[in-house]
Amino acid sequence: MPDSGVSERFREALRLAEDGIALMRQNLRRRHVGESEEQIADRLDAWLRDRPMDSPGRVVDGSLP
């Protein structure tokens, strides 16, 4: 049986990530007032792909050998 504390922390991390994405979407809307929702979505996608790392370290892709 999984540790419910671990599960709750993971759910909270996901909620925080979703909140951060929503905040960035609002920020992009303020910066680019005349753009469509599709253009804002494209900017958000680009930010998610190309944003700086949160912490230093070696980047790994997560795949197994």
Secondary structure, DSSP 8 states (H G I E B T S, - for coil): ---HHHHHHHHHHHHHHHHHHHHHHHHHHHHTTT--HHHHHHHHHHHHHH---SS-S--------
